[in-house]
Structure formats: C-alpha cells, structure tokens
C-alpha cells in the first residue's frame, strides 16, 4: 500500500467508526447514568477547573524556565567580563 491509499483507508475507517458510534451519542443514558442538568453542570465545572489548573501549572512552569534562562544569561555575562 502506498501513502495515499493508507490515508484513504484510515479516513474511511474513522468515518465508519464514527457513524457506528453516533447513535450512542444521542442517547439519554450515558456512561455515568441518566443525563440531567445536574450532571451536565458538574461536568462543565470540571472542564473549567481542569483548564484553569492547566493554565496555572503551565504558567508556573514557564516562569521557572524564564528565571532559569535569565540566570544562565547573567552567568554568561559575568564570565565574559
């Protein structure tokens, strides 16, 4: 199989699997149980908390890396003198 036919096969396989699973997406009964407003609200709060925590953790990591980079620059400048 060449690259184009592999991509086509993967696309068709993904499309068929999505169409096969689609009826379950519209069911009133999910993995958690009956889907009502309370379940949707708590799930939405969970998504919001996840992204807030993700942004906070990634920002803290970036701050530490920036500080480390700045210290390395200062050390190089000090050694050049």
Number of C-alpha atoms within 10 A of each C-alpha: 6 6 8 9 10 11 12 11 12 12 12 12 12 12 12 12 11 11 10 10 11 11 9 10 9 9 10 10 12 11 6 7 9 11 13 10 9 9 13 11 11 11 12 12 11 12 12 12 12 12 11 11 12 12 12 12 12 11 12 12 12 12 12 12 12 12 12 12 12 12 12 12 12 12 11 11 10 9 8 7 5
